[in-house]
Amino acid sequence: MLINNSNAFCQKDSTPHISSQLENTLNWNAKDSIILDMKNKQTFLYKEGHIDYGEIILDACYIRFNFESKTVFAKYCLDSNNQKIGKPVLSDGSTSTSSDSLKYNFETKKGITYEVKLQEGESYIHSQKVKRQNNGDIHIKNALYTTCDLDHPHFYFKLRKAVIKPDDKIVSGPVNLFIADIPTPLGLPFAFLPNKKNKSSNGVLIPTYGESQGLGFYLLGGGYYHQFKNGKLSTSLTGDIYSRGSWGLSNTTQYKVRYKYNGQFQLSYRNVVRGEKDFPDFNKSREFFIRWNHQNDAKLNPGSTFKALINAGTTTNFRNDYNNISAQNYLTNTFNSNIAWSKRFNGKISSNLNTNLRHTQNGNTGQMIFTLPEIAYNVNRFYPFKMMRKNSINKNFIHDIIDQTNINYQMNTKNQISVNSEDLFNSNAVDLFSNGKSGMRHNINASSSIKLFGKNVTINPSYRLSSLWYLEQINKSWNDNENTVITDTLKGFSQVFSQNFSASATTKIYGFYQFAKFLRGKNDSKIRHTITPNINFTYRPNSHPWSTYQSDSLENMQTYSPFSNNIYGTINSSESGRLGFSLINSLELKKRNLNDTTENEPYVKSKILDNLSITSGYDLIKDSFQLDNIQIIGRTTLWKKVNFRFAGRLDPYQYINGERVNNYQFAVNKKLGTIRSANMAIGTSLKSSKNNKEKYESDKGPKEELDMINANSDMYIDFNIPWTIGVDYKVDYRRVINSNLDTSYVTQSVGLRGDLSITKNWKISYMTNYDFVNKEFSFTSINIGRDLHCWQMSFNWIPIGFMRSYNLNISVKSSILQDLKLQRRRTWYDNNIP
């Protein structure tokens, strides 16, 4: 029987099948034709033949199936150019086999294939003949094992005999590495090759060998890796050893429980020995560093979060890290840690509770600050009068004021300990906490909003009450016997409060500048000027008069606050009535859109000046220097590519012999003031049109590795982007004026960064900075990447500076053979940096 147009059999209801003596239904279809030979109990599938039986799927140009023996035979076809098409592809779960021809028995699950290309996860096996046993094992002889997906691979391990345990391992006899069909000296009498997919795997981590001029011959990164609980927990323990006595240990542990939490813990310890004993340059240091990053899933406890970020260790850790090739780690001189828990309370009046354990460490000074703990409780903004009103309809502006009146409350308390890293383990806990600072701060804020003159002017009155609670204060007095000032610390509860009243008014003013008719053209161009004036007034009464004490033997008196050394500081003792004002300007070009035929967008707008603000203030109560410095800040974008920013600060008062006097400069010499500081920055970032920020997609490799690439795309090279370039120019001006000094300081630098694809597979990235004042280049790095198909090459070079180094790495892309690599490097640690 001959059946044409057999695509109809692709549908589930009409697909022919047999189930006799088979565990699952056998379905088949073909694109060209199906021939059923009822006499010999066979069927023939022509052109894009397809058979599926459970997890077993077979696709081929020609398929012959015997109903009686349950045996299938498949092979390729030749096209008009005598090229092979429709090679048989047999898939069984995660195993895929491509061959010239094959035989397979669905009942016994035995088979044999010829001229095979077998895919096992990321690896490929080429063989002339492969046998599949009924237990799923695959026997091969004289095969090639590789991770290169080409029909003629760039490299491979030649296997004499091997057994493939699907989704487990590959056990082989003698193996030998070939590169470009050239045998290498690298060979083994037997081999166990990984073949697990999405399951826990364990194994030895092969170290990297080499030589360091400063530390001797080395083995780096050797150790053991182990996974537990189906990948929920994995850990690796690695070690380093140098011939001149240096050694190190490192542990990295990752954990992830879906819908609960995930994190990573890293601990490293190193014993670094440099120089020779009894020589002046000999030194020995012990370094350790801890990193812990933990985050709870939002679904674990809705309304509650827990996060942890720990970065702590010895101050000189990265300076004495022989494995550190990252300039960012070396340049970072501050490490921060925080363990945070927060809870949200919902209701008519919602609130939040936050608890933090913080740590800050300065790598230059060795100073460490621990905040144990810091607790903040915030009552979110609520509208008390609006909540009490039964009728929500506003009849007049009084109702608007009532509805807009809101209150919020903030409480913050913390205990802070400061200690030098060298003294941390030499001090007991009692001494550390007794020398700490603690306190509590309360803030109550009330505000409202009033709209006047047809809602064109907005007035925002507000009131703030602050209170500071302490358990100690200082007392200063003069000691006639010792002829000095004595500062005593008094224990006991004390509190100080302050309050201020403020109100601000703002509006927007729009204006247009019309061009002359002959300049307008068809576009009818004009410039729109937007002015946002703001005026505010703040009154702060003197709620905390400062104490006085004799400061010298001449009985001169000075003032001080008993709370000036406490954690939240003190309250200003002077009364203030400050009138602040600011003026914000923006300019944009508005012209008729000649390309709009629908009149949905009749005008096109383009920015000329994004922002130009002028800010200052005047204190009505002070008796001198009432006018604040004048701040000028501006920014704009030119040609949609160049960012331009500038800022300046002017002191309106006169200076005589370095002393600031209470006279306006404008009244003396008609100048607006003295420029105390100014800065300007111009930057642009250009890229090719093919650049995009879409997530990367690939079916090569595990999903976890793809997720890591998308999450840290800046750490990888994208060969699909032809080029990018970024230029930044900065200049800063600062003037210092006092009775002994009147000088100006100018810093000026330009930075260049970007990358370039010379060809499809070559990529160069670069970063450098030049200091015009010191006339020298600062940190500079050049990275070269080469895509070698199944291999990759990377070269990192830092040509100048204290991080002067290079690192060359050629390795296989696949994570299965990640230890098959060649590495040559000279680290900055060999530059004998003290």
C-alpha positions in Angstrom: 0.0 0.0 0.0 1.4 3.4 -1.0 0.3 6.5 0.9 1.3 10.0 -0.3 1.1 13.4 1.5 1.8 11.6 4.8 2.2 14.9 6.8 -1.4 14.2 7.8 -0.1 11.5 10.1 1.8 14.1 12.2 -1.4 14.9 14.1 -1.9 13.0 17.3 -5.3 11.5 16.4 -4.4 10.3 13.0 -0.8 9.1 13.5 -0.3 5.4 12.8 1.0 3.4 15.7 1.5 -0.1 17.1 1.5 -1.1 20.7 1.7 -4.9 20.6 4.5 -6.2 22.8 5.9 -2.7 23.2 5.9 -0.7 26.4 5.0 2.6 24.7 3.2 3.7 21.6 5.3 3.8 18.4 4.5 6.8 16.2 5.8 7.6 12.8 5.5 10.1 9.9 7.3 11.3 6.8 7.3 14.3 4.5 7.4 12.6 1.1 5.7 9.2 1.4 5.0 6.1 3.5 4.9 2.6 2.1 3.3 -0.2 4.1 4.3 -3.7 3.1 1.7 -5.9 4.8 3.0 -9.1 3.4 6.5 -8.7 4.8 5.2 -6.7 7.8 7.4 -3.7 7.0 6.9 0.1 6.6 9.2 2.5 4.6 9.4 6.2 5.4 10.9 8.5 2.8 12.3 12.1 3.2 12.3 13.5 6.7 11.2 10.3 8.2 10.3 10.4 11.9 9.7 7.7 14.6 9.2 8.3 18.3 9.0 5.7 21.0 8.9 7.1 24.5 12.1 9.0 25.0 13.6 7.5 21.9 13.3 9.7 18.8 14.7 8.8 15.3 14.9 11.2 12.4 16.4 10.2 9.0 16.0 10.6 5.2 15.2 6.9 4.9 13.7 4.6 7.6 12.7 1.0 7.3 10.8 -0.6 10.2 10.0 -4.3 10.7 6.8 -4.9 12.7 7.6 -8.5 13.5 11.2 -8.1 14.7 10.7 -4.5 16.1 13.9 -3.5 14.3 14.4 -0.2 12.5 17.0 0.6 9.9 17.9 4.2 8.9 20.3 5.8 6.6 21.1 9.1 4.7 20.2 10.1 1.1 22.2 11.8 -1.6 21.0 15.1 -3.1 21.6 16.3 -6.7 25.1 17.4 -5.8 25.9 13.9 -4.4 26.0 15.4 -0.9 24.7 13.5 2.2 21.4 14.8 3.5 19.1 13.5 6.2 21.7 11.6 8.3 20.0 9.5 11.0 19.8 11.2 14.3 18.9 9.0 17.3 18.0 10.7 20.6 17.6 8.9 23.8 17.0 11.4 26.7 20.2 13.5 26.9 22.2 11.3 24.5 22.1 12.2 20.7 23.7 10.1 18.0 24.3 11.2 14.4 25.5 8.5 11.9 25.5 7.5 8.3 23.3 4.5 9.1 22.0 2.5 12.1 20.1 -0.5 13.2 18.1 -0.5 16.4 15.7 -3.0 18.1 13.0 -1.3 20.1 12.2 -4.5 22.0 15.7 -5.5 23.1 17.0 -1.9 23.0 20.1 -3.0 21.3 21.6 -1.3 18.3 24.6 -0.7 16.1 25.6 2.5 14.2 28.1 3.3 11.6 30.2 6.4 11.0 28.9 7.9 14.2 29.0 11.3 15.8 27.6 10.8 19.3 26.7 13.8 21.5 26.8 13.3 25.2 26.0 16.7 26.9 28.9 19.1 25.9 31.1 16.3 24.5 31.2 14.6 21.1 32.4 11.1 20.2 33.3 10.2 16.7 33.6 6.5 15.8 33.3 4.2 12.8 31.1 1.7 14.7 29.1 1.9 17.9 27.1 -0.8 19.7 24.3 0.0 22.1 23.4 -2.6 24.8 20.0 -3.3 26.3 21.1 -1.8 29.6 21.9 1.5 27.9 25.7 1.1 27.8 27.4 2.2 24.6 30.6 0.3 23.5 33.0 2.1 21.1 36.3 1.3 19.5 38.9 3.5 18.0 36.9 6.6 18.7 37.7 10.4 19.1 36.5 12.2 22.2 36.2 16.0 22.0 34.2 19.1 22.9 34.5 20.6 19.4 31.2 20.3 17.5 32.8 20.2 14.0 32.7 17.0 12.0 36.5 17.3 11.8 37.3 18.5 15.3 40.3 20.9 16.1 41.4 18.6 18.9 40.5 15.3 20.4 41.5 12.5 22.7 41.9 9.2 20.8 40.3 6.3 22.6 41.3 2.7 21.8 38.3 1.2 23.6 35.7 2.8 25.8 32.3 2.2 27.5 29.8 5.1 27.8 27.6 5.0 30.9 24.8 7.5 29.8 24.4 10.3 32.3 27.2 8.9 34.4 30.8 8.6 33.0 32.9 7.4 30.2 35.5 4.7 31.0 38.3 4.4 28.5 41.5 2.4 28.0 44.7 4.2 26.7 44.1 7.8 25.5 46.3 10.3 23.7 45.7 14.0 23.0 45.7 15.2 19.4 45.7 18.9 18.3 45.1 19.6 14.6 45.6 15.9 14.0 49.1 16.1 15.5 49.7 13.7 18.4 51.1 15.3 21.6 53.1 13.7 24.5 50.0 14.0 26.7 48.6 10.5 27.2 47.2 8.2 29.9 46.9 4.5 30.2 43.2 4.8 31.2 40.7 7.6 31.8 37.5 8.4 33.5 35.7 11.2 31.7 32.7 13.1 33.3 29.3 12.5 31.6 26.8 13.9 34.2 24.0 16.3 33.3 22.3 18.3 36.0 23.4 16.1 38.8 26.0 16.4 41.5 29.5 15.6 40.5 32.8 15.3 42.5 36.4 15.4 41.4 40.0 16.5 41.8 40.9 20.0 40.7 44.2 19.9 38.7 46.6 22.7 39.7 48.3 25.2 37.5 52.1 25.0 37.4 54.7 27.7 36.7 57.4 29.9 38.2 57.4 33.2 40.0 60.5 35.3 40.2 59.7 36.4 43.7 58.3 33.2 45.2 59.7 30.3 43.2 58.1 27.4 41.3 54.5 26.9 42.1 51.4 24.7 42.0 48.2 26.8 42.2 44.6 25.9 42.6 44.9 22.2 43.1 42.3 20.5 45.4 38.9 18.8 45.5 35.4 19.7 44.4 32.2 18.1 45.9 28.5 18.6 45.4 25.8 17.5 47.8 22.0 17.2 47.6 21.6 17.4 43.9 23.5 20.6 43.5 21.9 22.5 46.5 25.3 22.6 48.1 28.8 22.5 46.5 32.2 23.2 48.0 35.8 23.3 46.8 39.0 23.2 48.8 42.1 24.3 47.0 45.7 24.9 47.9 48.7 26.7 46.6 52.4 25.9 47.3 55.6 27.7 46.3 59.1 26.3 46.4 60.4 29.1 48.5 58.0 28.5 51.4 54.8 30.4 50.6 51.5 28.4 50.7 47.8 29.1 50.9 44.4 27.4 51.3 41.1 28.5 50.0 37.5 27.3 50.3 34.5 28.3 48.2 31.0 27.0 49.2 27.9 27.7 47.2 24.3 26.8 48.3 20.9 27.3 46.8 17.5 26.1 47.9 14.8 27.2 45.4 12.2 29.6 46.8 14.1 29.8 50.1 17.6 31.2 50.0 21.0 31.2 48.1 24.5 32.4 48.8 28.2 31.9 48.6 30.9 31.7 51.2 34.7 32.2 50.5 37.6 31.8 52.9 41.2 32.2 52.0 44.4 32.0 54.1 48.0 32.5 52.9 51.4 32.3 54.4 53.6 34.5 52.2 57.4 34.3 52.5 59.5 36.7 50.4 63.3 37.0 50.2 65.9 34.9 52.0 66.4 34.5 55.7 69.1 36.7 57.3 68.7 39.2 54.4 67.3 42.7 54.8 64.5 42.1 52.3 63.2 39.0 54.0 59.6 39.3 55.3 56.8 36.9 56.2 53.1 37.7 56.4 49.9 35.8 57.2 46.8 36.9 55.3 43.2 35.9 55.4 40.0 37.1 53.9 36.3 36.2 54.3 33.5 36.8 51.8 29.9 35.8 52.4 26.9 36.7 50.3 23.5 35.5 51.4 20.0 36.4 50.3 16.6 35.0 51.2 14.0 34.5 48.5 11.1 36.9 48.6 8.7 34.0 48.7 10.2 32.5 51.9 8.8 35.1 54.3 6.6 37.7 52.6 7.0 41.1 54.3 10.4 40.1 55.8 13.9 40.1 54.2 17.3 38.8 55.3 20.5 39.7 53.5 24.2 39.3 54.4 27.3 40.7 52.7 30.6 40.1 54.5 33.9 41.5 53.3 36.6 41.3 56.0 40.2 40.3 56.4 43.7 41.5 57.0 44.4 45.0 55.8 47.3 43.9 53.5 45.4 41.0 52.1 45.2 42.1 48.5 48.6 43.7 48.5 50.1 40.3 49.5 47.8 38.2 47.3 50.0 36.5 44.8 46.8 35.3 42.9 45.3 38.7 42.6 45.4 39.9 39.0 42.5 42.3 39.5 43.5 45.9 39.8 40.1 46.7 41.3 40.8 44.5 44.3 44.2 46.1 44.7 42.9 49.7 44.4 40.0 49.1 46.8 41.0 50.4 50.2 37.6 50.2 52.0 35.7 47.0 52.8 32.1 47.0 54.0 30.0 44.3 55.6 26.3 44.3 56.5 24.0 41.7 57.9 20.5 43.1 57.5 17.0 41.9 58.6 13.9 43.9 57.9 10.2 43.5 58.7 7.2 45.3 57.1 4.1 45.9 59.2 1.0 46.6 57.1 -2.2 48.4 58.3 -3.9 51.8 58.1 -0.6 53.1 59.4 2.3 51.1 58.0 5.7 50.9 59.4 9.1 49.2 58.9 11.7 47.7 61.3 15.3 47.3 60.1 18.2 45.8 62.0 21.8 45.9 60.7 25.1 44.6 61.9 27.8 46.6 60.0 31.5 46.6 59.6 33.8 49.1 57.8 37.5 48.6 57.3 40.0 51.1 55.9 42.9 49.3 54.2 45.2 52.4 54.4 44.8 53.3 58.0 43.8 49.8 59.4 40.9 51.4 61.2 37.9 49.1 61.7 34.4 50.3 62.7 31.8 47.9 64.0 28.1 48.9 64.4 26.6 46.2 66.6 23.7 46.7 66.1 21.9 49.5 64.3 18.1 49.5 64.6 15.8 51.7 62.7 12.0 51.9 63.1 10.0 54.1 60.7 6.3 54.9 60.7 5.5 55.7 57.1 3.8 58.8 56.1 0.1 58.9 57.1 -2.7 61.5 56.9 -4.4 61.7 60.3 -7.0 64.4 59.5 -7.9 62.7 56.3 -8.4 59.4 58.1 -10.8 61.1 60.6 -12.9 62.8 57.9 -16.1 61.1 57.0 -16.6 63.0 53.8 -13.7 63.0 51.3 -15.1 65.8 49.1 -13.0 69.0 49.3 -15.1 72.1 49.2 -12.3 74.7 49.7 -8.6 75.0 50.1 -8.9 74.4 53.9 -10.1 70.9 53.1 -7.1 70.5 50.8 -4.7 71.5 53.5 -6.3 69.1 56.0 -6.2 66.2 53.5 -2.5 66.9 52.6 -1.3 67.2 56.2 0.9 64.2 56.9 3.1 62.9 59.7 5.9 60.4 59.9 8.2 59.1 62.7 11.7 57.8 62.6 13.7 56.2 65.3 17.4 55.1 65.0 19.7 53.6 67.6 23.1 52.1 67.2 26.2 51.1 69.1 29.5 51.7 67.4 33.0 50.3 68.2 36.2 51.6 66.6 39.5 49.7 66.8 42.7 49.3 64.8 43.0 46.0 63.0 46.3 45.3 64.8 44.6 45.6 68.2 41.4 43.7 67.4 42.5 40.3 68.7 44.6 41.8 71.5 41.6 43.4 73.2 38.9 41.7 75.2 35.2 42.2 74.5 34.6 44.2 77.7 37.1 46.9 76.8 35.9 47.1 73.2 32.3 47.7 74.2 33.1 50.0 77.0 35.0 52.3 74.6 32.2 52.3 72.1 29.6 55.0 71.3 25.9 54.5 71.5 22.8 56.6 71.3 19.2 57.0 70.0 17.7 59.6 67.7 14.0 60.4 67.3 12.5 62.5 64.5 8.9 63.5 64.1 8.0 65.3 60.8 4.8 67.0 59.9 4.1 68.7 56.5 1.4 69.7 54.2 0.9 71.2 50.8 -1.1 74.2 49.7 -1.8 75.1 46.1 -2.7 78.8 45.4 -3.5 80.9 42.3 -5.2 78.3 40.3 -2.7 75.6 41.5 0.1 77.4 39.9 2.0 78.1 43.1 2.7 75.3 45.6 3.5 76.1 49.3 4.9 73.3 51.5 4.9 74.1 55.2 6.6 71.6 57.6 7.7 71.1 61.2 10.4 68.8 62.5 11.1 67.8 66.1 14.4 65.9 66.8 15.6 64.4 70.1 18.9 62.8 70.9 19.3 60.3 73.8 22.7 59.4 75.2 24.0 57.5 78.2 27.1 59.7 78.7 28.3 63.3 78.2 31.5 65.3 78.7 32.3 68.0 81.1 35.2 70.5 80.6 36.8 72.5 83.4 40.0 74.3 84.1 42.5 72.8 86.5 44.6 75.5 88.2 47.1 73.0 89.7 47.9 71.3 86.4 47.3 74.5 84.3 45.3 72.6 81.7 41.7 71.8 80.6 40.3 68.6 82.2 37.7 66.6 80.2 35.6 64.2 82.3 33.1 61.7 81.0 29.9 61.6 83.0 27.7 58.4 82.9 23.9 58.6 83.0 20.9 59.2 80.8 20.7 62.6 79.1 18.8 64.0 76.1 18.7 67.1 74.0 16.2 68.2 71.5 15.8 70.6 68.6 13.0 71.8 66.4 12.6 73.8 63.2 9.8 75.3 61.2 10.0 75.7 57.4 8.0 76.6 54.4 8.7 76.6 50.7 7.0 78.0 47.7 7.6 77.0 44.1 6.1 77.5 40.7 7.0 77.2 37.0 7.3 80.0 34.5 7.4 79.3 30.7 8.6 81.6 28.0 9.4 81.5 24.3 12.1 83.2 22.3 10.9 83.6 18.7 13.4 83.8 15.9 13.2 86.4 13.1 11.0 85.2 10.2 13.9 84.6 7.8 15.5 82.4 10.5 12.5 80.3 11.3 12.2 78.5 8.0 9.6 75.9 7.4 10.1 74.4 10.8 8.9 77.5 12.6 11.7 77.0 15.2 11.6 78.6 18.6 13.2 78.2 22.0 11.2 77.4 25.1 12.7 78.6 28.4 11.4 76.9 31.6 12.2 78.7 34.9 11.5 77.0 38.2 12.0 79.5 41.1 11.9 78.2 44.7 12.0 80.2 47.9 12.1 78.6 51.3 12.3 79.8 54.9 13.6 77.8 57.9 13.5 79.0 61.5 15.5 77.1 64.1 15.2 78.4 67.7 18.1 78.0 70.2 16.9 75.0 72.2 20.3 73.9 73.4 22.6 76.7 74.8 26.1 75.5 74.9 28.2 75.4 78.1 31.3 77.5 78.8 34.7 76.7 80.3 37.9 78.5 81.0 40.3 77.5 78.1 43.7 79.0 79.4 45.4 80.8 82.3 44.3 84.2 81.0 40.7 83.2 81.9 39.6 83.2 78.3 36.2 81.5 77.9 35.0 79.1 75.2 31.8 77.3 74.5 31.2 73.6 74.0 28.5 71.1 73.8 28.5 68.2 76.3 27.3 65.9 73.5 29.8 66.9 70.8 31.7 63.6 71.0 28.6 61.4 70.9 27.6 59.1 68.0 24.9 61.5 66.6 26.8 64.6 67.5 25.1 67.6 69.1 22.5 70.3 68.3 23.5 73.7 66.9 23.4 76.3 69.6 22.7 79.3 67.5 19.3 80.6 66.5 18.7 80.7 62.8 16.2 82.2 60.4 17.5 81.3 56.9 15.8 82.4 53.7 16.9 80.1 50.9 16.3 80.6 47.2 17.1 78.8 44.0 16.5 79.3 40.3 16.4 76.3 37.9 16.5 76.9 34.2 16.1 74.7 31.2 16.1 75.4 27.4 14.8 73.3 24.6 14.3 73.9 20.9 10.8 73.4 19.6 10.2 73.0 15.8 7.4 71.8 13.6 7.5 68.1 12.7 7.3 68.2 8.8 7.3 64.3 8.7 4.1 64.0 10.8 1.1 63.5 8.5 -1.2 62.3 11.3 -0.8 65.5 13.5 -0.3 63.2 16.5 3.1 64.8 17.0 3.0 68.2 15.4 6.2 69.5 17.1 9.7 68.0 17.8 11.5 69.0 20.9 15.3 68.7 21.5 17.2 69.8 24.7 19.6 72.7 24.5 20.3 73.0 28.3 19.1 70.3 30.6 19.6 72.2 33.8 21.2 75.4 35.1 20.6 76.1 38.8 21.7 78.9 41.0 21.3 78.4 44.7 22.1 80.5 47.8 20.6 81.7 51.1 20.4 84.5 53.6 20.2 84.2 57.4 18.0 87.0 58.8 19.2 86.5 62.4 23.0 86.2 62.1 24.9 89.5 62.8 27.6 88.8 60.1 28.3 86.8 57.0 24.6 86.4 56.5 24.7 85.5 52.8 25.6 81.9 51.9 28.0 80.9 49.1 26.5 81.0 45.7 26.3 77.6 44.0 26.0 77.2 40.3 25.4 73.8 38.7 24.7 73.0 35.1 24.4 70.0 32.8 23.4 69.3 29.2 23.8 66.8 26.4 25.3 67.9 23.1 24.4 66.1 19.9 22.7 63.4 22.0 26.2 61.9 22.6 28.3 64.3 24.6 27.6 64.8 28.3 28.7 68.2 29.7 28.6 69.0 33.4 29.9 72.0 35.3 29.7 73.4 38.8 31.1 76.3 40.8 31.0 77.9 44.2 31.4 81.6 44.8 32.1 83.3 48.1 30.4 86.8 48.0 32.6 88.3 50.8 35.9 90.1 50.6 39.3 88.7 51.7 42.0 91.0 53.1 45.4 89.5 53.8 43.9 86.0 53.7 41.2 86.9 56.3 37.5 86.9 55.4 35.8 90.2 56.2 32.1 91.1 56.4 32.1 93.2 53.2 30.5 92.2 49.9 33.0 92.1 47.0 30.5 93.6 44.7 30.4 96.7 46.8 34.2 97.0 46.7 35.3 96.0 43.3 32.0 95.1 41.4 32.9 91.4 41.4 30.3 88.8 42.3 32.7 87.0 44.6 35.8 84.8 44.9 35.7 81.4 43.1 36.5 78.9 45.9 35.9 75.8 43.8 34.9 74.8 40.2 34.8 71.6 38.2 33.9 70.6 34.7 33.5 67.2 33.1 33.0 66.2 29.4 32.3 62.7 28.4 31.0 60.7 25.6 30.4 57.0 24.8 30.1 55.8 21.3 29.3 52.3 20.1 28.6 50.4 16.9 25.0 50.0 15.8 25.1 46.3 16.5 25.6 46.8 20.2 22.6 45.7 22.3 21.7 44.9 25.9 19.6 41.8 25.2 20.3 38.7 27.3 22.5 36.1 25.7 21.0 32.8 24.7 22.7 29.5 23.9 22.2 25.8 24.1 25.9 25.0 24.5 26.7 24.4 28.2 24.5 24.3 31.3 21.9 26.9 32.1 23.7 28.0 35.3 26.7 29.1 33.3 24.5 31.1 30.9 22.8 32.8 33.9 26.2 33.8 35.3 27.2 35.3 31.9 24.0 37.3 31.7 24.4 38.5 35.3 28.0 39.5 34.8 28.2 40.4 31.2 31.0 43.0 31.8 33.3 40.2 32.8 33.1 38.5 29.4 34.0 39.4 25.9 31.3 39.8 23.3 32.7 39.2 19.9 29.5 40.3 18.2 30.0 44.0 19.1 32.4 45.6 16.5 33.6 48.5 18.7 32.9 50.8 21.6 34.8 53.9 22.8 34.4 56.2 25.8 36.3 59.4 26.5 36.1 61.4 29.7 37.8 64.7 30.4 37.8 66.2 33.9 39.2 69.4 35.4 38.9 70.5 39.0 39.8 73.9 40.6 40.1 74.6 44.3 41.4 77.7 46.1 42.6 77.7 49.7 42.7 81.1 51.4 43.9 81.7 55.0 46.2 84.0 56.8 49.2 81.8 55.9 48.3 80.6 52.5 46.6 81.7 49.3 47.0 79.2 46.5 45.0 77.4 43.9 45.1 73.6 43.1 44.1 72.3 39.6 43.8 68.7 38.7 43.2 67.8 35.0 42.9 64.3 33.5 41.5 62.5 30.5 40.4 58.9 30.4 40.0 56.5 27.4 38.2 53.2 27.4 36.7 50.9 24.9 37.1 47.8 22.8 37.6 46.9 19.1 36.9 43.7 17.1 39.8 43.6 14.6 38.2 40.5 12.9 35.2 38.3 13.8 37.3 36.4 16.3 39.8 39.0 17.6 38.8 41.5 20.3 40.9 44.2 22.0 39.7 46.1 25.0 41.7 48.9 26.7 41.5 51.5 29.5 43.9 54.3 30.3 44.0 57.7 32.1 46.4 60.6 31.7 47.1 63.1 34.4 48.0 66.5 32.8 49.3 68.0 36.1 51.8 65.2 36.9 52.3 64.6 33.1 52.0 60.8 33.4 49.7 57.9 32.7 47.9 56.4 35.6 46.4 52.9 35.6 46.4 51.4 32.1 45.3 47.9 31.0 45.1 46.1 27.6 43.1 42.9 27.1 43.2 40.8 23.9 40.8 38.0 23.3 40.8 35.4 20.5 37.9 33.1 19.8 39.4 29.8 18.7 36.1 28.0 18.1 36.3 25.3 20.8 39.3 27.0 22.4 39.7 30.5 23.7 42.7 32.8 24.3 43.0 35.7 26.6 45.9 38.1 27.2 45.8 40.7 29.9 48.6 43.3 30.1 49.2 46.1 32.5 52.3 47.8 31.0 53.0 50.5 33.6 52.5 51.3 37.3 52.7 49.2 40.5 50.3 46.6 38.9 52.7 46.0 36.0 52.0 42.4 34.9 50.8 40.1 32.1 48.7 36.9 32.0 48.3 34.7 28.9 45.7 31.9 29.0 44.8 29.4 26.3 42.1 27.0 27.3 39.2 24.8 26.1 35.8 26.5 26.3 33.9 23.6 27.6 33.7 23.3 31.4 34.1 19.6 31.1 37.8 20.0 30.1 38.4 23.3 31.9 41.8 22.0 33.2 43.1 21.5 29.6 44.8 24.8 29.4 48.2 26.6 28.9 48.9 29.6 31.2 51.9 31.9 31.3 52.0 34.9 33.6 54.1 37.4 35.4 52.1 39.0 38.2 52.7 42.3 39.8 53.8 40.4 42.9 57.1 39.7 41.1 57.8 43.5 40.8 59.2 43.5 44.3 56.6 46.0 45.6 57.0 46.5 49.3 
